[in-house]
Amino acid sequence: MTRARHVIAGILLSAAAACGNSSHNSPDGPAVDAAPDAFKVGVQAIPLTTPDGTYYNVALAMGAGTFALDLDTGSTSVGVAGSTCTGCGVTPLYNASTGTDTHLTAMTQYADGTGWSGEIYTDNVSLGHETPSVKLAFVDITAQQGGFFDGSDYQGIMGLGPQQNAEDGTTAYVDAASTAGVPKIMAFELCPSHGTMWYGGFDPSAGTGDVQYATMLPIDDNNPYYAFDVDDMLVGGKSLGFTAPDFEEPILDTGTSYTYLPTAVHDALVKAINMDSMFKSMFPAQTISDNNCVTKAGSTAAQIDAALPVMALKLPSASGDITISVPPSQSYLLDFGGGQWCLGINDGGTGNGATLGDTFMRGYLSVIDTASGRIGLAPDAGCAASGDPNARIRMTKPHRPRPHPRSPATLNRK
């Protein structure tokens, strides 16, 4: 298995409004009290942290310790730096004496060339906040590759994908939690300075309006991700002329900072933005690309959103196509401060499906409802809408996000 990697060198963001808010009654879960972690049985609200907005950590209690793990819906296996981890340079470290050695080893490599290897153990783990303690087969990382831990403040990775994407010998947390009685429903609100993950349901007040549901593609060995089709992309209400096969089964991936599109779609999108009359008026004699930002002194997110065309996606659902969109400053443009705006959607190459990473998910309340085979989206009602409009995003080391096929030898018996 593999995962999409985040951008290491950061988004410098000011504190934003808290994610989520008032109490409510919802068909998507039990009533929710106003206190952040007071969700009743069946729906758990789990706080996320982020040092710079480029990736999100969740606290996992494992054995005798608690570890900050990089949250990743694009991979499955959990890996935690162990006490014998060579050159990892992180603390705390997992003490293997609390677990059971399976006498198997595993390794993984991600799309950006980083990775890790180690011994497979089983131990009890919990995300806290009323989630159950479950037994999990995970990797006690003994060595990193390609600087997996460099420049980051986590001690490992929390894969939340399906079992089909797990390294051989490891188990999926989502399956273990389901066996313990938690419905297979996850939701995310990713804020500039923090975030919230809901397990077993979600808080609809984190989104604006009703959550719209797209059909999730069947999960199997050929598609071990949370994926769905995109039937069309529009800029300013005009279709770019693509259909579902062109997008190559996009995945929702909290482990990737940027959004990546197949080359043909990406190029058409960039052309449509640059050719738009409103864009030309706002940024005369300038063009935007993956490597070229545009500048208008004193411009704010509110001005950008009022002047520039909206990017929308058409997604297939059980009742026909649905259309989703958020303002330009929350979808395809990133505020670098000082009136500078850069593209938040990069070229993912040919033969690679679209990856909808954090620059996409920050605009939405995102719901992965495996129990019902659907992915839900609603424009964010909290941090993205009320955050600092001059928040500065620094993405100086983007990583290739699309997971590549599994390495042929990930399981070794000792």
C-alpha positions in Angstrom: 0.0 0.0 0.0 0.9 3.6 -0.3 -0.4 6.9 0.8 -0.4 10.5 -0.4 2.1 12.7 1.4 1.5 16.1 2.8 3.5 19.2 2.1 6.1 19.5 4.8 7.1 23.1 4.8 4.1 24.7 5.8 1.1 26.8 5.8 1.5 29.8 8.2 -1.9 30.5 9.4 -3.5 32.6 12.1 -5.9 31.0 14.6 -9.4 30.6 13.1 -12.8 30.2 14.5 -13.5 26.9 16.4 -14.7 24.0 14.3 -18.3 23.0 14.9 -20.5 24.8 17.3 -24.0 24.5 18.8 -25.9 21.6 20.0 -28.4 20.0 17.7 -30.6 17.0 16.9 -29.7 15.3 13.6 -30.8 12.3 11.6 -27.1 11.6 11.0 -26.4 10.9 14.6 -27.6 11.3 18.2 -28.1 14.7 19.8 -24.9 16.6 20.4 -24.2 18.8 23.4 -22.4 22.1 22.9 -19.2 20.9 24.7 -16.6 19.9 22.1 -16.3 16.2 23.3 -19.7 15.7 24.7 -21.1 13.6 21.9 -23.4 10.8 23.1 -22.7 7.2 22.5 -22.5 6.4 18.7 -20.9 9.6 17.6 -17.5 10.7 18.7 -15.9 14.1 18.2 -12.1 13.7 18.0 -10.0 16.9 18.0 -7.2 17.2 15.5 -4.1 19.3 15.7 -1.9 20.8 13.0 1.4 22.7 13.5 1.1 24.7 10.2 -2.1 23.6 8.4 -0.3 21.3 5.9 -1.2 18.0 7.7 -3.4 17.0 10.7 -2.5 14.9 13.7 -4.7 12.7 15.8 -3.8 11.3 19.2 -3.7 7.6 19.4 -3.4 5.8 22.8 -1.3 2.6 22.3 0.0 0.4 25.0 1.5 2.6 27.7 1.8 5.8 25.5 -0.1 8.3 23.4 1.2 9.3 20.0 0.5 12.1 17.6 -0.1 10.4 14.2 -0.5 11.9 10.8 -4.1 11.4 9.8 -4.4 9.7 6.4 -7.6 8.4 4.7 -5.4 7.5 1.7 -3.7 4.6 3.4 -4.7 2.0 5.9 -1.8 0.6 8.0 -0.8 2.3 11.3 2.9 2.8 11.9 4.4 4.2 15.0 8.1 5.0 15.7 9.5 2.4 18.1 12.2 2.5 20.7 14.7 1.0 18.2 13.8 3.4 15.4 17.1 4.3 13.6 17.6 8.0 13.0 13.9 8.8 13.3 14.5 11.7 15.7 11.0 11.8 17.2 9.5 11.3 20.7 7.8 9.6 22.3 8.6 6.2 21.0 6.5 3.0 21.2 7.6 0.5 23.8 7.2 -2.9 22.2 7.1 -4.6 25.6 3.4 -3.8 25.8 2.5 -5.5 22.6 2.7 -9.0 21.0 5.3 -9.6 18.4 3.8 -11.4 15.3 7.3 -12.2 14.0 6.5 -10.5 10.7 7.9 -7.4 9.2 6.5 -4.9 6.8 7.6 -1.9 4.8 5.8 0.8 2.8 6.8 3.6 0.5 4.6 6.6 -0.4 4.2 8.5 -3.6 6.8 11.1 -2.6 9.5 8.5 -2.1 9.4 8.5 1.7 8.5 5.5 3.7 9.3 3.3 6.7 9.8 -0.4 7.7 9.6 -2.3 10.9 8.2 -5.2 13.0 4.5 -6.0 13.1 3.0 -6.1 16.6 -0.5 -6.3 18.0 -1.6 -4.0 20.9 -4.7 -2.3 22.2 -5.3 1.2 20.7 -7.9 3.9 21.2 -8.6 7.4 19.8 -10.2 8.4 23.1 -13.3 10.6 23.3 -15.6 7.7 23.9 -14.2 5.5 21.1 -13.6 1.9 22.0 -10.3 0.3 22.7 -9.5 -2.2 20.0 -6.8 -4.7 19.2 -4.8 -3.7 16.1 -1.9 -5.2 14.1 0.4 -2.3 13.3 4.0 -1.6 12.4 6.6 -0.7 15.1 8.7 1.5 12.8 12.4 0.7 13.2 13.7 2.7 10.2 12.5 5.6 8.0 13.2 6.1 4.3 13.5 9.4 2.4 12.9 11.6 5.4 9.5 10.4 6.4 9.7 12.1 9.8 11.8 15.1 8.7 10.3 18.5 9.4 7.2 17.0 11.0 6.0 16.7 14.6 4.2 13.3 14.4 5.5 10.0 15.6 3.8 7.9 12.9 0.8 7.6 10.6 -2.8 6.8 11.4 -4.2 5.1 8.3 -8.0 5.1 8.1 -8.4 3.3 4.8 -10.0 0.0 4.0 -8.4 -3.4 4.7 -7.8 -3.9 1.0 -5.1 -1.1 1.2 -3.3 -2.5 4.3 0.2 -3.9 4.3 0.0 -7.7 4.6 0.0 -8.7 8.2 -1.6 -5.4 9.5 -5.2 -4.7 10.1 -7.5 -1.7 9.4 -8.5 0.4 12.3 -11.9 1.1 10.7 -12.7 -2.6 10.7 -11.6 -3.0 14.3 -13.8 -0.1 15.4 -16.7 -1.5 13.4 -16.4 -4.8 15.0 -16.5 -3.0 18.4 -19.9 -1.5 17.3 -18.9 1.9 15.8 -20.7 2.6 12.5 -18.4 3.0 9.5 -19.0 6.7 9.2 -16.2 9.3 9.4 -16.4 13.0 8.9 -13.8 15.8 8.8 -13.6 19.6 9.3 -10.1 20.7 8.6 -9.4 24.2 9.9 -6.3 26.4 9.4 -5.1 25.9 12.9 -6.9 22.7 14.1 -9.6 20.4 13.1 -12.3 17.9 14.1 -12.9 14.3 13.1 -16.2 12.6 13.8 -16.5 8.9 14.1 -19.8 7.0 14.0 -21.7 10.0 12.5 -21.1 13.8 12.3 -22.2 17.2 13.4 -24.3 18.7 10.5 -23.9 22.2 11.9 -20.3 22.2 10.7 -21.6 22.5 7.2 -23.8 25.1 5.4 -27.0 23.5 4.3 -27.7 19.9 3.8 -24.9 17.4 3.1 -25.1 16.2 -0.5 -24.1 12.6 -1.1 -22.2 11.2 -4.1 -22.0 7.5 -4.7 -18.9 5.9 -3.4 -17.2 3.5 -5.8 -17.1 -0.1 -4.6 -14.1 -0.9 -2.4 -12.1 -3.8 -3.6 -8.5 -4.9 -4.4 -8.6 -2.7 -7.6 -10.0 0.3 -5.7 -8.8 0.2 -2.1 -9.7 3.9 -1.5 -12.6 6.2 -0.7 -13.3 7.1 -4.2 -16.1 8.5 -6.4 -16.6 9.7 -9.9 -16.7 13.3 -11.1 -19.0 13.7 -14.1 -18.0 17.2 -15.0 -16.0 20.3 -13.8 -17.3 23.8 -14.5 -15.7 27.2 -14.2 -18.0 30.2 -14.0 -20.9 27.9 -15.0 -19.2 26.6 -18.2 -18.3 23.0 -18.6 -14.7 22.0 -19.2 -16.0 19.2 -21.3 -14.8 16.2 -19.3 -16.6 13.1 -18.1 -16.0 10.6 -15.4 -13.3 8.5 -17.1 -11.2 11.7 -17.4 -11.0 12.2 -13.7 -9.9 8.6 -13.0 -11.8 7.9 -9.8 -10.8 10.7 -7.4 -10.1 9.9 -3.8 -10.6 11.9 -0.6 -7.2 12.1 1.1 -6.5 13.9 4.3 -2.8 12.8 3.8 -2.2 15.2 0.9 -2.0 19.0 1.2 -2.7 19.9 -2.4 -5.4 18.8 -4.8 -4.1 17.1 -7.9 -5.9 16.5 -11.2 -5.0 14.5 -14.2 -3.0 16.6 -16.7 -5.7 17.1 -19.3 -8.2 18.3 -16.7 -5.7 20.4 -14.8 -4.6 22.2 -18.0 -8.1 22.9 -19.1 -9.0 24.3 -15.7 -5.9 26.6 -15.6 -6.7 27.8 -19.2 -10.4 28.5 -18.2 -9.3 30.5 -15.2 -6.7 32.5 -17.2 -9.2 33.2 -20.0 -12.0 34.3 -17.7 -12.8 38.0 -18.2 -13.2 38.6 -14.5 -9.8 37.0 -13.8 -8.2 39.2 -16.5 -9.8 42.3 -15.0 -8.6 41.4 -11.5 -5.1 40.4 -12.6 -4.4 42.3 -15.9 -1.5 41.0 -18.0 -0.9 38.1 -15.5 -1.4 34.3 -15.8 -1.5 31.7 -13.1 0.0 28.2 -13.2 1.5 25.6 -10.8 4.7 27.6 -10.8 3.4 31.2 -11.2 1.3 33.2 -8.8 -0.7 36.4 -9.5 -0.7 39.5 -7.4 -3.2 42.4 -6.8 -2.0 44.7 -4.0 -4.4 44.8 -1.1 -6.8 42.1 -2.4 -8.7 40.1 0.1 -10.5 36.8 0.0 -13.8 38.5 0.0 -12.8 40.6 -3.0 -11.5 37.5 -4.8 -14.6 35.5 -4.1 -16.9 38.3 -5.3 -15.0 38.9 -8.5 -13.7 35.5 -9.8 -15.5 32.5 -11.3 -16.6 29.7 -9.1 -15.3 26.2 -9.8 -18.0 23.5 -9.4 -18.0 19.7 -9.6 -20.8 17.5 -10.8 -20.9 14.2 -8.9 -23.1 11.2 -9.5 -25.5 10.2 -6.8 -28.3 7.7 -6.2 -30.8 10.4 -7.5 -28.8 11.9 -10.3 -26.0 14.4 -10.5 -25.4 16.8 -7.6 -23.3 20.0 -8.0 -21.0 21.2 -5.2 -18.9 24.4 -5.0 -17.2 26.7 -2.6 -15.8 30.2 -3.3 -12.5 30.5 -5.3 -10.4 31.3 -2.2 -11.5 28.0 -0.7 -11.1 25.9 -3.8 -8.6 26.8 -6.5 -6.7 29.8 -5.0 -4.4 30.0 -2.0 -3.7 33.3 -0.2 0.0 33.8 0.1 -0.4 37.2 1.7 0.5 40.6 0.4 -2.1 40.4 -2.3 -0.4 37.3 -3.8 -2.6 34.3 -4.9 -1.3 30.9 -6.0 -2.9 27.9 -7.5 -4.1 25.3 -5.0 -4.7 22.6 -7.7 -1.7 21.0 -9.2 -0.9 18.7 -12.2 -1.1 15.1 -11.1 0.3 13.7 -14.3 -1.1 11.3 -16.8 -2.4 7.9 -15.7 -3.0 9.1 -12.2 -6.4 9.6 -10.7 -7.4 12.9 -9.1 -6.6 13.3 -5.4 -8.7 15.7 -3.4 -6.5 16.7 -0.6 -6.6 19.3 2.2 -6.9 22.3 -0.2 -10.2 20.7 -1.3 -11.4 19.3 2.0 -10.8 22.6 3.9 -13.7 24.1 2.0 -16.2 21.4 3.1 -17.6 19.3 5.8 -16.5 15.9 4.3 -18.3 12.7 5.2 -17.0 9.2 4.3 -20.0 6.9 4.9 -18.8 3.5 4.1 -21.8 1.9 5.8 -24.1 3.4 3.1 -21.6 3.5 0.3 -21.5 7.3 -0.2 -19.4 10.4 0.3 -21.1 13.5 1.6 -20.0 17.1 1.1 -21.4 20.4 2.4 -19.7 23.9 2.3 -17.9 24.4 5.6 -19.8 26.6 8.0 -17.0 27.2 10.5 -13.3 27.8 10.1 -13.1 28.1 6.3 -15.8 30.7 6.2 -14.8 32.7 9.2 -11.0 32.3 9.3 -8.5 35.1 8.7 -8.9 36.2 5.1 -5.2 37.1 5.0 -4.0 33.7 6.2 -0.7 33.0 4.6 -0.1 29.7 3.0 3.5 28.5 2.4 3.7 25.3 0.4 7.3 25.1 -0.6 7.8 21.4 -0.9 4.8 19.8 -2.5 4.8 16.0 -2.7 3.2 13.7 -5.3 0.0 12.6 -3.8 -1.4 9.6 -5.8 -0.7 6.3 -4.1 1.2 3.9 -6.4 0.8 0.1 -6.6 1.9 -1.9 -3.6 5.6 -3.0 -3.4 5.8 -6.7 -4.4 7.5 -7.7 -1.1 5.9 -6.0 1.8 5.7 -9.0 4.1 8.7 -10.9 5.5 8.5 -13.8 7.9 11.3 -13.9 10.4 
